[in-house]
């Protein structure tokens, strides 16, 4: 159904951004074996795709798929698991060079203790939450419960490092593999001035001179997903979805099962080698 929407939806930018967030907040089906978790998460990303980044970050944090994928289901008081706390800063918001410390990772992991799943939905496990006060990114966080995590997510979403990191990823996604520093700065300013509104951020990118430059137009290498969906849309007829899923496997881009938290690469060089080109020609 996800790929069918990509092919048939009249709201193509929303579908493109739904995939961007799906890949940005990568989770793998193999970590929980529950189709509904991935389906619900994808629908949330679609609803929030062009809205505020803080809402997307919160939706991901409370997604059962993410809770299991990055081990927050095992994050309890007295034995904090740091996996999710580290990745939400390194990959989802501030970036690896965003300015956080190991102490911030440790404190954030305590903030997220008790963020668990129950009956297919987010569940705040009061008995497993560390209620001690914390210091995160230089700010005191009172030990009051689930609100600690929501406060921390707000801090991450509004951080200048997050604005710059996200804009770099969006420019790589939409424009060229190496982000232009000038455009990245404009994009980051737009992000901060709009409270992380993605519609405003995308308008800044699309209306920039860089986006329309002849030397960058049509120079991005398509990922297997973009190739397969683009071909299917070009035929403009009823599509046998099994014929769409098969080449995705052959081209090594199966959706919802990528095991690495980074998500699939958007850099052209990572998709080009002799075998990959041969498989594209066969498709």
C-alpha positions in Angstrom: 0.0 0.0 0.0 2.9 2.4 0.7 4.4 2.0 -2.8 0.9 2.1 -4.3 0.4 5.5 -2.7 3.8 6.6 -4.1 2.6 5.7 -7.6 -1.0 6.8 -7.5 -1.3 9.7 -5.1 -2.1 13.1 -6.5 -0.3 14.6 -3.5 3.2 13.7 -4.7 5.2 16.1 -2.5 3.5 14.7 0.6 4.4 11.2 -0.5 8.0 12.2 -1.2 8.3 13.7 2.3 6.5 10.7 3.9 9.3 8.6 2.5 12.0 11.1 3.6 10.7 10.9 7.2 10.3 7.1 7.0 14.0 6.8 6.0 15.1 9.6 8.4 13.5 7.8 11.3 14.4 4.4 10.1 13.0 1.3 11.8 13.2 -2.3 10.8 10.3 -4.8 10.8 12.6 -7.5 12.1 13.0 -5.8 15.5 9.3 -6.4 16.4 7.6 -8.5 13.6 4.5 -6.4 13.7 3.2 -5.1 10.4 0.7 -2.7 12.1 3.6 -0.9 13.9 5.2 0.0 10.6 1.9 0.8 9.0 0.7 3.1 11.7 4.1 4.9 11.9 4.1 5.5 8.1 0.6 6.9 8.3 1.6 9.3 11.1 4.6 10.5 9.0 2.2 11.1 6.1 -0.2 13.2 8.2 2.7 15.2 9.7 5.0 15.3 6.6 4.7 19.0 5.8 4.1 20.2 9.4 6.3 21.0 12.4 9.4 18.9 12.9 8.8 18.7 16.6 5.6 16.9 16.0 7.4 14.4 13.7 10.1 13.9 16.3 7.6 13.2 19.0 5.6 10.9 16.8 8.7 8.9 16.1 9.7 8.8 19.8 6.3 7.4 20.8 6.1 4.9 17.8 6.1 1.3 19.0 8.3 0.5 15.9 11.0 2.9 17.2 10.6 1.9 20.8 11.5 -1.7 19.9 14.0 -0.9 17.1 16.3 1.2 19.3 15.7 -0.7 22.5 13.7 1.8 24.5 11.4 -1.0 25.5 14.4 -2.1 27.7 15.1 1.4 29.0 14.2 1.3 32.7 15.2 3.1 35.9 18.5 1.9 37.3 19.5 0.3 34.0 19.1 2.9 31.4 19.6 1.8 27.8 21.3 4.6 25.8 20.6 3.4 22.2 17.6 5.6 21.5 18.9 8.6 23.4 22.1 8.6 21.3 20.4 8.0 18.0 17.7 10.7 18.4 20.5 13.2 18.8 23.0 11.8 16.3 20.7 10.8 13.5 17.3 12.3 14.1 18.0 15.9 15.3 21.3 17.6 16.1 23.7 15.4 14.0 26.9 13.7 15.1 28.8 17.0 15.4 25.8 18.9 16.9 27.4 19.8 20.2 26.0 17.2 22.6 28.1 15.3 25.1 28.2 11.7 26.5 26.7 13.2 29.6 23.7 14.5 27.5 23.2 11.0 26.1 23.2 9.5 29.6 20.8 12.1 31.0 18.5 11.8 28.0 18.4 8.0 28.3 17.1 8.5 31.9 14.6 11.0 30.7 13.2 8.4 28.3 13.0 5.6 30.9 9.5 4.1 30.9 8.7 5.2 27.3 7.3 1.7 26.4 4.6 0.0 24.4 1.4 -1.6 25.5 -1.5 -3.0 23.4 0.1 -1.7 20.2 0.4 1.9 21.3 2.8 4.2 23.3 2.6 3.6 27.0 4.4 5.5 29.8 5.5 3.0 32.3 5.4 5.0 35.5 7.0 2.2 37.6 10.1 2.1 35.3 10.7 5.8 35.0 13.7 7.5 36.7 12.1 10.4 38.6 15.4 12.0 39.6 16.1 15.6 38.2 18.4 15.7 35.2 20.6 18.2 33.4 20.2 18.0 29.6 22.0 20.3 27.1 22.9 22.6 30.1 19.3 22.9 31.2 17.7 21.5 34.4 14.9 19.0 33.7 12.6 18.4 36.7 11.8 14.7 37.3 8.1 14.9 36.7 7.4 12.0 34.3 6.5 11.8 30.6 6.6 15.6 30.3 10.4 15.4 30.7 10.7 13.6 27.4 8.3 15.9 25.6 10.4 18.9 27.0 13.6 17.3 25.7 12.1 16.7 22.3 11.1 20.4 22.1 14.6 21.4 23.0 16.1 19.2 20.3 13.6 20.3 17.7 14.4 24.0 18.3 18.2 23.6 18.5 20.3 25.4 15.8 22.3 22.2 15.2 19.0 20.5 14.3 18.1 23.2 11.8 21.4 22.9 10.1 21.6 19.1 10.1 18.0 18.7 8.8 18.5 21.3 6.1 21.7 19.5 4.9 19.8 16.3 4.6 16.9 17.9 2.7 19.3 19.7 0.3 21.1 16.4 -0.4 17.7 14.7 -0.9 16.2 17.4 -3.2 19.1 19.3 -4.8 22.6 17.7 -4.8 24.8 15.4 -2.9 27.0 18.1 -1.4 24.8 20.8 0.2 25.6 24.4 -0.7 26.6 26.2 2.5 24.8 29.3 1.5 21.5 27.5 0.9 22.0 25.4 4.0 22.3 28.6 6.0 19.2 30.2 4.4 17.3 26.9 5.0 18.3 26.7 8.7 17.3 30.4 9.3 13.9 29.6 7.7 13.6 26.5 10.0 14.3 28.5 13.2 12.1 31.4 12.2 9.1 29.2 11.4 9.4 26.9 14.5 10.5 24.1 12.3 7.6 24.3 9.8 8.6 22.0 6.9 6.4 23.6 4.3 8.2 26.9 4.9 11.6 25.1 4.9 10.8 23.4 1.6 9.7 26.6 0.0 13.0 28.2 0.9 14.8 25.3 -0.9 12.6 25.2 -3.9 12.6 29.0 -4.4 16.3 29.3 -4.1 18.6 30.0 -7.1 20.5 26.8 -6.3 17.5 24.5 -6.8 17.0 25.8 -10.4 20.6 25.9 -11.5 21.2 24.1 -14.8 24.2 22.3 -13.4 22.2 20.6 -10.6 19.0 19.9 -12.5 18.6 16.2 -13.2 22.1 15.4 -11.9 21.0 13.4 -8.8 21.3 9.7 -9.2 18.0 8.0 -8.5 17.8 5.6 -5.6 16.2 2.2 -6.6 12.9 3.4 -5.0 12.9 6.5 -7.2 13.8 4.5 -10.3 11.1 1.9 -9.8 8.3 4.3 -8.7 9.2 6.7 -11.6 9.0 4.0 -14.2 5.7 2.7 -12.8 4.2 6.2 -12.8 5.4 6.8 -16.4 3.5 3.9 -17.7 0.3 5.4 -16.3 -1.7 2.2 -16.1 -2.8 -0.5 -13.7 0.3 -1.8 -11.9 0.9 -5.3 -10.6 2.4 -4.5 -7.3 4.3 -7.8 -7.1 6.2 -6.6 -10.2 7.1 -3.5 -8.3 8.3 -5.3 -5.1 10.5 -7.8 -6.9 13.0 -5.3 -8.4 13.2 -3.5 -5.1 14.6 -6.7 -3.7 16.9 -7.2 -6.6 18.2 -3.6 -6.3 18.8 -4.0 -2.6 16.3 -1.5 -1.3 13.6 -3.5 0.4 11.4 -1.2 2.5 10.9 -1.4 6.2 13.6 -4.0 6.8 16.9 -2.0 6.5 18.8 -2.9 9.7 21.0 0.2 10.1 19.6 3.3 12.0 21.0 5.7 9.3 18.4 4.6 6.8 19.2 4.2 3.1 21.8 6.5 1.6 20.8 9.4 -0.6 24.3 9.7 -2.1 24.5 8.6 -5.7 27.9 7.0 -5.4 26.4 4.5 -2.9 24.0 3.2 -5.5 26.3 2.9 -8.5 28.5 -0.1 -9.2 28.7 -2.6 -12.1 26.1 -5.0 -10.7 23.7 -2.3 -9.7 23.8 -0.8 -13.2 23.2 -4.2 -14.7 20.2 -4.8 -12.5 18.8 -1.4 -13.4 19.1 -2.2 -17.1 17.4 -5.6 -16.6 14.5 -3.9 -14.8 
